């Protein structure tokens, strides 16, 4: 079993920044692919960023150029730097460990809440 725990969420004003962190613990051997999702109230959970072991990154159009995903393999951590936040970024943010290089999630964190006020 692998446990994922996010941190770093909070309440900020539009235009400000936040950095989310996620740490994996438990039976962690190696994590090929990480991803961040978010879910706003009443909406589906959306994939917003991913990063492979080779540091290849992908972003949703809605966050491209504002958010940056990174990882620290030695610490089993993944980060999401969020700049120029907008009220529409308000959501619960989840990190996930993906199965190999696929898009299949085998472990989710509990999420961390981000609220961006206008």
PAVEX-387081 format. One record per residue: residue in three letters; x, y, z of N, C-alpha, C, O in turn. Coordinates in steps of 0.001 Angstrom, whole numbers, plus 500000, padded with zeros to 6 digits. Atoms other than C-alpha are relative to their C-alpha. Layout:
BEGIN
ALAXYZXYZXYZXYZ
...
// end
This chain:
BEGIN
UNK500829498805500000500000500000500000500864501246500000501931501303500611
UNK499324498704500069501042503522499230499033501062500508497862501073500130
UNK500806498889499526499748506561501045500544501294499412501754501514499366
UNK499640498699500542499746509995499474499370501080500867498201500988501240
UNK500513498913499174499378513171501479500373501339499397501550501657499224
UNK499789498669500551498942516619500009500050501045501110499517500840502201
UNK499974498857499099499662519918501724500231501259499183500612501204498013
UNK499691498731500651499965523580500897498813500796499512498971501923499041
UNK501169499253500434496422524555500080499680501137500940500269501257502014
UNK500396498884499154494768527643501457499151501000499260498682500749498150
UNK500796498904500556492935530871500791500947501113499555501730501630500351
UNK499160498932500534494641533412498532499148500924499142498015500601498783
UNK500678499080500901493675536401496457500445499738498567501517499188498314
UNK499674500145501420493609536396492700501344500670499702501633501767500181
UNK498683499500500360497076536878491240501126499485500878502299499589500517
UNK498992500524499093498861535290494161500411498575499612499911497999498646
UNK499446501322500299500754532002494264499840499059501190499727499484502340
UNK499962501060498996500628528734496146500862498871499469500985498677498260
UNK499250501189500381502832525677496154499432498811500762499458498762501992
UNK500515501225499413501242522318496746501099498943500025501949498884499137
UNK499058501106499876503244519329497925499232498713500231498124498717500768
UNK500596501316499774502479515641497972501133499023500274502099498941499515
UNK498979500968499649504500512968499680499407498598500008498286498380500469
UNK500410501402500006504267509229499166500717499265501118501906499476501359
UNK499421500816498943504827506816502015499414498599499911498470498348499162
UNK500464501382500028504350503136502671500890499172499091502111499324499083
UNK499245500923500853505370500517500155500370500656498673499937500233497601
UNK499593499260501197506955502950497742501305499419499486502317499444500186
UNK498774500492500622509467501359495398500548501088499092501646501599499317
UNK499669498864500854509613503921492654498709500439499323497817499631499064
UNK501199499441500630507046506178491077500386500536498641501146501498498529
UNK499674499561501350507228506519487334499283501306499669499888502263499185
UNK500810498875500446504408508964486827499118500501501122498407499733501770
UNK500855499289499074502732511488489093499043500892499207499283501241498052
UNK500909499024500616499777513703488361499251500769501076499090500312502208
UNK500894499196499170497687516452489876498657500128499287498591500408498090
UNK501379499773500443493913516597489478499377501084500883499886501401501958
UNK500770499120499142491436519106490751498517499815499740498090499421498654
UNK501449500148500106487733519074491426499337501172500689499486501380501893
UNK500770498887499477485562522123491843498622499498500419498175498462499929
UNK501329500439499554482180521887493596499044499814498828498894500699497985
UNK500976500268501039479612520282491346500580499648498647499846499512497668
UNK499357500307501270482158519473488661500786498694500096501018498168501184
UNK499215501218500048484127516448487563501452500286500405501915501427500377
UNK498583499881499689487683515794488650500773500064498686500619499195497828
UNK499261499777501234490016517100485950501499499836500209502047500265501225
UNK498548500116500013493615516201485182500586501346499593500191501913498574
UNK499428498705500351495712519355485212501500499951499720502014500815499010
UNK498558500058500243499361518267485226500512498603500296499985497898501157
UNK499369501287499751501536515198485045501489500116499744501947501009499031
UNK498556500014500186505220514375485203500490498569500082500079497806500956
UNK499446501341500018507143511250484348501336499962500739501852500979501204
UNK498702500163499350510307509847485824501092500708499219502115501115499771
UNK499057499271500834512104511421482916499737501480499968500322502210499167
UNK500350498583499846510603514766483917499237500576498810499188501795498642
UNK500894499498501044508357514997480868498712500477500653498108499764501454
UNK501157499388499375505500517295481796498888500232498988499136500476497808
UNK501167499652500800502003517792480469499053500824500858498937500610502065
UNK500907499106499282499477520453481402498688500158499249498638500112498020
UNK501267499617500592495850521181480829500105501434499486500862502243500023
UNK499960498655500575495237524259478711499667501059501049500184502175500995
UNK500461499029499018493586525943481685501096500461500957500968501510501590
UNK498933499635499056496827525991483694501344500191499304502309500632499928
UNK498746499874500746499492525983480977500559501420500146499851502409499954
UNK499344498708499872501986528763481593499881500627501377500584501591501679
UNK500178499462498633500820529401485169500425498994501064500937499373502117
UNK499685501058499039501348526073486919501230499228499522501457499070498323
UNK498832500814500307504536524009487104500031498802500930499980498947502152
UNK499883501226499220504767520407488227501467499608500066502201499743499086
UNK498623500463499839508030519069489610500001498839500987499003498562501652
UNK499921501158499127509242516088491546501364499913500650502349500444500136
UNK498749500308499300511903515015494035499971498504500270499313498041501202
UNK500059501460499896512526511321493595500591499499501313500117498510501871
UNK499365500438498759514768511051496636499043500106501190499141499344502152
UNK500952499781498907511940512326498835498629499406499702497721499497500528
UNK501323500524500409509092510601496956498941501088500067497858500900500621
UNK500916498866499959507458513955496490499760500567498616500588500459497711
UNK500357499255501203505698515873493776499434501341500464498815501440501524
UNK500405498647499658504952519583493774499174500599498862499254500170497711
UNK500722499227501004502620521945491990500117501462500384499483501924501332
UNK499864498562499808503689525563491817498911500686499201498821500519497985
UNK501137499350500656500643527666491045500168501507500110500139502075501202
UNK499822498551500057501165531255489949498801500657499324498019500000498637
UNK501069499224500635498771533968488841498650499317500177497905499127499215
UNK501232500743499726495892532183490505498764500828499683498744502048499849
UNK501267499384500379492373532931489353498885499397500847499032498286501357
UNK501122500578499235489028532464491119499545498656499448499092497798500205
UNK500413501274500585488276529653488668500949498856500314500666497707499976
UNK499106501062499530491246527746490097499544499426501332500115498445501811
UNK500521500500498738489248527271493294499500498567499825498644498289498985
UNK500328501424500119488973523513493811500732499239501095501555499791501826
UNK499204500895499164490179520592495831501002499334499075500639498805498024
UNK498918500507500829493520519449494474500496498673500554500755498526501748
UNK499607501350499644494531515811494474501272499602499260501410499863498065
UNK498880500617500705497845514167493741499682498522499821498882497943500556
UNK500256501397500315497902510712492275501263499346499477502074499961498783
UNK498958500847500566500345507957491538499342499203498878498285498594499051
UNK500543500720501149499797506464488131500712498663499838501836498478500306
UNK499456501328500226500383502883487079500987500059498840500597500315497701
UNK498988499961501039503632502749485160499966501303499245499971502378499846
UNK500080498811500843503484505153482258498581500229499489498368501025498575
UNK501393499882500438499718504815481888499323501199500643499943501954501391
UNK500812498969499367496942507211482859499094499397501068498181500060501560
UNK500791500669498981495493504701485298500544500341501375501734500181501648
UNK499614499620498643495530505896488891499857498793500905498817498135500928
UNK500159501047499008496304503355491548499953500539501426499499499842502334
UNK500099499393498673496611505709494505499680501486499890500237502209499063
UNK500386498600499895494983509024495367500348500525501394500352499776502371
UNK499952499351498710495668511485498121498607500448500411497642500273499668
UNK501289499524499495492892512990500232499646501375499460498494501802499536
UNK500265498695500585493242516344498575500309501142500953500336500979502173
UNK499797498773499238493985519870499694499199501108499329499186501218498103
UNK500922498998500530491602522791499291500729501290499645501541501801500417
UNK499480498704500447492546525879497325498806500903499709497912500539498945
UNK501046499014500236490301528926497405500654501299499566501519501840500255
UNK499454498762500538491074531951495283498893501042499977497888500881499284
UNK501012498954499938489146535095496075500318501079498974501474501316498624
UNK499825498958501024488585537856493558500209501367500630500372502357499916
// end
